[in-house]
Amino acid sequence: MRNHSRLPFWRAQTIARAESCTFPLVVLLTVALALPRDVQGSSEFYLLYRQWQPYGWPQDAPSATEVSRSQRALGWRRRGAAGDFGVDYDYQPLRIRNGEPAHNGHLHRLTFGGQWQYQLYRVEARAGLAGTSNMFKYQTFHSDALNGRVAMFRAVGEGSPLSLGVGGDHRFGSFRWLPRIRWEHASENGHWLIDLPVMLRWRSPRNRWELRLERVGDRWATLDEAREVENALYLREWRAELTYRISSGKELWPAVVLGLGASVDTRVQYRDLDAGTLDLRLGDALLGSMRLNW
C-alpha cells in the first residue's frame, strides 16, 4: 500500500518545480502558434527504426549483462515558408538488467510543436509527455512526465546568416538554459547549419546525403514495478549519423533513407531501489537506422 500521508506536500513541491521550468516553454509555444503562417505548405508522414550496438555494463559485476537499446518512431509534419509544425511519437526500450532499477526500461514520448520564422526572430518549441509504459498503462502520471524544449533566436541583421539566442532543454541532463549561436548557409556545395553548442548539420544538393552531429538528451518520468517510487530517467549522448536517401518515393511508395552512425559518451541517470541514484557512462556504440517518408 502507498503511503499518502505526505503525498500532498510532496506533490506541491514537485509541481512547483515543474512549473518553474515549463512556464517559459508554454509561453513561447503559445507565442509561436500565434505567429503568422503561410497558407500553402506540404505535409509529411514518417516511420523510423533505429538500432544500437549493445552497451557493455560500465561496472565490474559477476551477473552484469549488456544493455540493449532500440527506437521506433512515427510522426507527421506540416511545412511552409514560415516554418513547420508536427506531432512525434517514439518508443525506446532501454533494457537495463542489472541491480534493481526503479523503472521498466520501456520509454514512451509524445510531443508536438515546431519552428517558426518571423522577420528577425526564430522560435523553436516542443512540449509533451514522456514516461515509462506502466505510467501510461495505469494512467499514474507525476510532474516529471511533462516535458519540452524551447529556443529563441534573433538575427544580427536583415538577411544575415548569423543569429544569437538562448535555449532550454534536457540535452545535458537536468533542464538548463544555455546561450546559442546559429549560422545557416546554402550554396552549390549543399546546405550548412551550425547551432552551437548542440548541432552541426550538412545536407548535399537535392538532399540525397545528410551528415549530422548533435547533442541528444531528454528526461522520462518513471515508476517502479509496484508503482510506488516516482522518479525520472535521463538519457544523453553525442550522436553522429550519416544518412543516404536511396529512393525518392512516388505516389504511395515512400522515400527510403538509410543511416549509419555512432553514439559517443552515452550516459544514463536513474533511481536504483538498492543503490540510490546512479549516473552511469554506458560508453560508445555504433547504430543503424531506416526511415520511410510519405
C-alpha positions as CSV (number, residue, x, y, z in Angstrom):
1,M,0.0,0.0,0.0
2,R,1.2,3.5,-0.8
3,N,1.7,6.0,2.0
4,H,-0.5,9.0,1.2
5,S,0.2,10.9,4.4
6,R,3.0,13.0,2.9
7,L,1.8,13.0,-0.7
8,P,0.0,16.4,-1.0
9,F,3.1,18.3,0.3
10,W,5.5,16.3,-1.9
11,R,3.3,16.8,-4.9
12,A,3.0,20.5,-4.3
13,Q,6.8,20.8,-4.2
14,T,7.4,18.8,-7.4
15,I,4.6,20.6,-9.3
16,A,6.1,23.9,-8.3
17,R,9.5,22.9,-9.6
18,A,8.0,21.6,-12.8
19,E,6.0,24.8,-13.3
20,S,9.2,26.9,-12.9
21,C,10.8,25.1,-15.8
22,T,7.7,24.6,-18.1
23,F,6.1,28.0,-17.8
24,P,8.6,29.8,-20.1
25,L,8.1,26.9,-22.6
26,V,4.3,27.2,-22.6
27,V,4.5,31.0,-23.1
28,L,6.9,30.7,-26.1
29,L,5.0,27.9,-27.6
30,T,1.8,29.9,-27.4
31,V,3.5,32.9,-29.0
32,A,4.9,30.7,-31.7
33,L,1.5,29.3,-32.6
34,A,0.1,32.8,-32.8
35,L,2.7,33.9,-35.4
36,P,1.5,34.5,-38.9
37,R,1.9,31.4,-41.1
38,D,1.5,30.9,-44.9
39,V,-1.5,29.1,-46.3
40,Q,0.5,27.0,-48.8
41,G,2.6,24.1,-47.5
42,S,3.4,20.4,-47.7
43,S,2.8,17.6,-45.3
44,E,5.0,14.6,-44.5
45,F,4.4,11.4,-42.5
46,Y,7.4,9.2,-41.5
47,L,8.3,5.9,-39.8
48,L,11.7,5.4,-38.2
49,Y,13.6,2.4,-36.8
50,R,17.0,2.8,-35.1
51,Q,19.1,0.1,-33.5
52,W,22.2,0.5,-31.4
53,Q,25.0,-1.9,-30.8
54,P,24.7,-3.4,-27.2
55,Y,26.4,-1.3,-24.5
56,G,28.8,-3.1,-22.1
57,W,27.9,-2.7,-18.4
58,P,30.3,0.0,-17.1
59,Q,31.0,-1.6,-13.7
60,D,32.5,-5.0,-12.8
61,A,29.7,-7.2,-11.6
62,P,29.6,-11.0,-11.8
63,S,26.0,-11.1,-13.1
64,A,26.1,-8.0,-15.2
65,T,24.6,-8.2,-18.7
66,E,24.7,-6.0,-21.8
67,V,22.4,-3.0,-22.1
68,S,20.3,-3.2,-25.3
69,R,18.7,-0.2,-26.9
70,S,16.5,0.5,-29.9
71,Q,14.0,3.1,-31.1
72,R,10.7,3.1,-33.1
73,A,9.2,6.4,-34.1
74,L,6.4,7.9,-36.2
75,G,5.3,11.4,-36.8
76,W,3.6,14.0,-39.0
77,R,4.9,17.3,-40.0
78,R,3.4,20.3,-41.9
79,R,6.0,22.5,-43.6
80,G,5.6,26.0,-45.0
81,A,7.6,29.0,-45.9
82,A,7.5,30.5,-42.4
83,G,8.3,27.2,-40.6
84,D,6.8,23.9,-39.7
85,F,4.5,22.2,-37.1
86,G,4.3,18.5,-36.2
87,V,3.5,15.7,-33.9
88,D,6.0,13.0,-33.0
89,Y,5.8,9.7,-31.0
90,D,8.7,7.4,-30.2
91,Y,9.1,4.2,-28.1
92,Q,12.6,3.4,-26.9
93,P,13.3,0.2,-25.0
94,L,16.4,0.6,-22.8
95,R,16.9,-2.8,-21.2
96,I,19.0,-2.5,-18.0
97,R,19.0,-5.9,-16.4
98,N,21.4,-5.1,-13.6
99,G,20.6,-4.1,-10.0
100,E,17.1,-3.0,-9.1
101,P,16.2,-0.1,-11.4
102,A,13.0,1.8,-10.4
103,H,11.7,1.7,-14.0
104,N,10.8,-1.0,-16.5
105,G,13.0,0.4,-19.4
106,H,10.1,0.9,-21.8
107,L,10.3,4.7,-22.6
108,H,7.5,6.4,-24.4
109,R,7.4,10.0,-25.6
110,L,4.7,12.1,-27.4
111,T,5.5,15.7,-28.3
112,F,4.1,18.4,-30.5
113,G,5.5,21.7,-31.7
114,G,7.8,23.1,-34.4
115,Q,9.8,26.1,-35.5
116,W,8.7,29.5,-36.9
117,Q,10.5,32.4,-38.5
118,Y,9.1,36.0,-38.2
119,Q,11.2,38.8,-39.5
120,L,14.5,38.7,-37.5
121,Y,13.1,36.3,-34.9
122,R,13.1,32.5,-34.9
123,V,11.3,30.3,-32.3
124,E,11.7,26.6,-31.8
125,A,9.4,24.9,-29.2
126,R,8.2,21.4,-28.4
127,A,6.1,20.1,-25.5
128,G,4.5,16.8,-24.5
129,L,4.6,13.8,-22.2
130,A,7.5,11.3,-21.7
131,G,7.4,8.4,-19.3
132,T,7.6,4.6,-18.8
133,S,5.0,2.3,-20.2
134,N,3.4,1.4,-16.8
135,M,2.7,5.1,-16.3
136,F,0.6,5.3,-19.5
137,K,-1.0,1.9,-18.9
138,Y,-2.3,2.7,-15.4
139,Q,-2.5,6.5,-16.1
140,T,-0.4,7.2,-13.0
141,F,1.4,10.4,-14.0
142,H,3.6,12.7,-12.0
143,S,5.0,16.1,-12.8
144,D,8.2,14.8,-14.4
145,A,6.1,13.4,-17.2
146,L,5.6,17.0,-18.6
147,N,8.5,17.7,-20.9
148,G,9.7,20.0,-23.6
149,R,12.4,22.2,-25.2
150,V,12.5,25.7,-26.4
151,A,14.8,28.1,-28.1
152,M,14.5,31.7,-29.4
153,F,16.9,33.4,-31.8
154,R,17.4,36.9,-33.3
155,A,19.3,37.5,-36.5
156,V,22.1,40.0,-36.1
157,G,20.8,41.9,-39.2
158,E,18.4,41.7,-42.1
159,G,19.5,38.8,-44.3
160,S,22.3,37.8,-42.0
161,P,23.0,34.0,-41.7
162,L,24.1,34.5,-38.0
163,S,21.6,34.5,-35.2
164,L,22.1,34.8,-31.4
165,G,19.7,33.3,-28.8
166,V,19.0,31.1,-25.8
167,G,17.6,27.6,-25.4
168,G,16.4,25.4,-22.6
169,D,16.1,21.6,-22.7
170,H,17.4,18.3,-21.1
171,R,20.2,17.6,-23.6
172,F,22.9,17.9,-21.0
173,G,20.9,16.3,-18.1
174,S,18.6,18.4,-15.9
175,F,16.7,21.2,-17.6
176,R,19.0,24.2,-18.2
177,W,19.2,27.4,-20.2
178,L,22.2,27.8,-22.5
179,P,23.3,30.6,-24.9
180,R,23.0,29.5,-28.6
181,I,24.7,30.7,-31.7
182,R,23.1,29.7,-35.0
183,W,24.6,30.0,-38.5
184,E,22.9,28.8,-41.7
185,H,24.3,28.9,-45.3
186,A,23.3,27.4,-48.6
187,S,25.5,27.1,-51.7
188,E,26.1,24.8,-54.6
189,N,28.0,22.5,-52.2
190,G,25.0,22.0,-50.0
191,H,23.2,23.4,-47.0
192,W,25.1,24.1,-43.7
193,L,23.5,24.6,-40.3
194,I,25.6,25.2,-37.2
195,D,23.7,25.6,-33.9
196,L,26.2,25.8,-31.1
197,P,26.5,24.0,-28.7
198,V,24.0,21.4,-29.8
199,M,24.2,20.6,-33.5
200,L,26.1,20.7,-36.8
201,R,24.4,19.5,-40.0
202,W,25.3,19.3,-43.7
203,R,22.9,18.4,-46.5
204,S,24.0,17.7,-50.0
205,P,22.3,19.3,-53.1
206,R,18.9,17.6,-53.6
207,N,19.1,16.3,-50.1
208,R,20.5,13.0,-51.1
209,W,23.1,12.9,-48.3
210,E,23.0,14.3,-44.8
211,L,25.7,14.4,-42.1
212,R,24.5,15.3,-38.6
213,L,26.4,15.7,-35.3
214,E,24.2,16.7,-32.4
215,R,23.7,16.6,-28.7
216,V,20.7,14.3,-27.9
217,G,19.2,14.1,-24.4
218,D,15.9,14.0,-22.6
219,R,14.0,13.1,-19.5
220,W,11.4,10.4,-18.9
221,A,9.2,10.1,-15.8
222,T,9.5,6.7,-14.2
223,L,7.6,4.3,-11.9
224,D,8.9,1.1,-10.4
225,E,7.0,-2.2,-10.8
226,A,4.9,-1.6,-7.7
227,R,4.1,2.0,-8.9
228,E,5.2,3.4,-5.5
229,V,8.6,5.1,-6.4
230,E,8.1,8.1,-8.7
231,N,11.4,9.3,-10.3
232,A,12.9,10.2,-13.6
233,L,15.4,8.8,-16.1
234,Y,17.8,11.0,-18.0
235,L,19.4,9.7,-21.2
236,R,22.0,11.8,-23.1
237,E,24.7,11.3,-25.7
238,W,26.6,12.9,-28.6
239,R,25.3,11.3,-31.8
240,A,26.9,11.4,-35.3
241,E,25.0,9.9,-38.2
242,L,25.4,9.8,-42.0
243,T,22.2,9.1,-44.0
244,Y,21.6,8.4,-47.6
245,R,18.2,8.6,-49.5
246,I,18.2,5.6,-51.7
247,S,14.7,6.2,-53.0
248,S,12.8,9.4,-53.6
249,G,9.3,7.8,-53.3
250,K,6.5,8.2,-55.8
251,E,2.7,8.2,-55.2
252,L,2.0,5.6,-52.5
253,W,5.6,4.4,-52.3
254,P,7.7,6.0,-49.6
255,A,11.1,7.6,-49.8
256,V,13.7,5.3,-48.1
257,V,16.5,6.8,-46.1
258,L,19.3,4.6,-44.6
259,G,21.6,5.8,-41.9
260,L,24.8,4.7,-40.1
261,G,26.4,6.4,-37.2
262,A,27.7,6.2,-33.6
263,S,26.7,7.4,-30.1
264,V,29.6,8.7,-28.1
265,D,29.7,9.3,-24.3
266,T,26.2,7.8,-23.8
267,R,25.1,8.4,-20.2
268,V,22.0,7.3,-18.2
269,Q,20.9,8.6,-14.8
270,Y,18.1,6.8,-12.9
271,R,17.0,5.6,-9.5
272,D,18.0,2.1,-8.3
273,L,16.0,0.7,-5.4
274,D,19.1,-0.6,-3.7
275,A,21.9,1.7,-4.7
276,G,20.0,5.0,-4.9
277,T,20.6,7.5,-7.9
278,L,23.0,6.1,-10.5
279,D,24.7,8.2,-13.2
280,L,26.5,5.7,-15.5
281,R,28.5,6.1,-18.6
282,L,27.3,3.3,-20.9
283,G,30.1,4.2,-23.4
284,D,30.1,4.3,-27.2
285,A,28.1,2.3,-29.7
286,L,27.5,2.0,-33.4
287,L,24.0,2.5,-34.7
288,G,22.0,1.9,-37.9
289,S,18.6,3.4,-38.9
290,M,16.0,3.2,-41.6
291,R,13.4,5.9,-42.3
292,L,10.3,5.9,-44.6
293,N,8.8,9.2,-45.7
294,W,5.5,9.7,-47.4
